Amino acid sequence: MNKLPAFVVIALVITGVTCKKQMDCGCVPPPGPDGLTGTWELREVSSSMPTTTLPAGNGNTIKFSGNQFEIHANGQLESSGTFVIEGDDTFEESVCLVFPDNQFRQRIIFNNNRDAKKTFLNLDKTNLMLASGCFAVDAGVLKKYERQ
C-alpha cells in the first residue's frame, strides 16, 4: 500500500517539472506585460525575396487583447476576430525551415480557421515573429513585429 502514494508523489513531481520546462521554454506566451497582449508593429518581412525593413509608424499593426485580435494594414482595419494559440511541433515540415530548439513551438489560429496555412509564432519581450508557408517553394513568409 505504501508504494501507491509514493508512485503518485513521483508522478506529480515529474508532471510539475515537465510543465515548468514547457513554461520556461517560451512555448506558451506568458500572461501580463511580457505576453502577447498589446499592439505590435510590423518592422521586417522576409521571404524568398530580400528582407524588407519597414519604418516606425508604418500603420501595419496587429493588436491582441484577451482572445481578440485586430490586424491593420497601412492604418486601415484589415481583419479582426478571435484567436487561439496551440502547441504544434510541425514547424519544420510546415515552413521548410529549421530554427533553434524551443522557437516556433506553437501556432496561432485566427477566427477558428483551421484550414488556413499554419501560422507559427515566436515571442519575446519586445519581438513577435509570425511564420507561415513553405520557404522552399517560395510561399513562405516571416514577419517580425515590435511591441509598441
N, C-alpha and C positions, 0 to 999 in steps of 0.2 A: 504494500500500500504506500509506503514511503517513496517508491520510485515514481509514482504518478505525479505527486506535487512537484518533485524535482524536475521531471520532464516538462511540466507546464511552465515552471520558472525559467528553465533553459530556453524553451520556445519563445517566451515573452522577451527575454533578453536579446535573442537573435533577431526577432522581429523589430525590436526597438533600434538595434544597431543598423539593420538594413534600412529602415525608414530614415534614420538620421543621415546615413550615407547618401540616400536619394535626395534629401533636402539640401545637404551640403554641396552636392554636385552641381546645383544650379538647374536641375532638370525641370523643376516646377517654379514658376516665378513667385518670389516671396511676397507676402502681403505688405501693405504700407508704402512709404515713400520710395523704397527701393524696388517696388514691384512694377507691374505693368500699368497701373493706374496713372493717368495723366495724358499730356499731349506730347507727341513725338513728331519731329520734323524730318522729312526725307533729306539726306545730305549726300548720299552716294548710291549709284545704280551700277551694278556690274553684271555683264552678260558675256556673250561671245565677242562683243564689241569692246573697245576700251572703256574703262570705268568713267562714268560721268559724275562730276562733282557739282553739287548744287549749292548756291549761296544761302546764307541765313535769310529768313523771311521770304522764302520762295513760294509759300502757300500750299505746299504739298505736305499734309499732316495726317496723322492717324491719332485719334483720341479714344482712350479707354476709360470707362467708369463702370464699376461693378461688372456686369456681363454685357454691357452695351459698348458699341463702337461707332465712330464716325470717321469716314475717310474723305479728305478734301484734296482736290486736285486744282492747282492754281487758284486757291482760295474759295472754290465752289464745292458744295457738298456733292460727292460722287456716289457714296453708298453709306448706309447705316443699318443698324440692327443689333443682333446679339452674336455672341461668340462663346466658344468653349475651348479649353486647352486640354489636350490629351497627350499622355506619353506615347511615343512612337519611335521605334528603333529602326525604321526603314529609310532613314535619311540617305544613306549612301546609294541604295538601289533607286530611290525616287529621283534624286537630283544628280546622280552620277558624279559625285564629288566625295572626297574624304577630308574630314576635318578632325582636329584633335578630339580625344575622348571627352565625353560629357558636354559637347556642344551640339546643338540642334537635336536634342533628345525628346522634343515634344512638338506637336503640330497645333496650329490654331485653325479652327473651323468656324467660318463666318456664316451666319444665318442657317445653320444646320445643313449646309450644302456639302454632304459627304461625297458627292460625285465630282466635285471640282478637283483640280490638281491639288495635291497636298501642299500646304504651306507650312514650313517648319520655322520655328523661332529660336533665337538665342538672345538672352537678355543679361545685361549687367547694369550697374547703377546709372550709367549715362547713355548707353547704346542699346538699341533694339535692332536685330538683324532678322529679316524675313527672307527665306529662300524657297523657290518653287521651280518646277520644270526640270528637265534633264539637260544639263550643260553640254553633254557630249553630242547632243543633236540640235544645238543652237536654240533650244527652247527654255534654257534655264535663266533665272534672274535672281540676283542677290541685292536686296535693298537694305541700306543702313540708315537708321533713323537716330537722331539725337534727342534726348529728353529736353523739353522746353521748360 
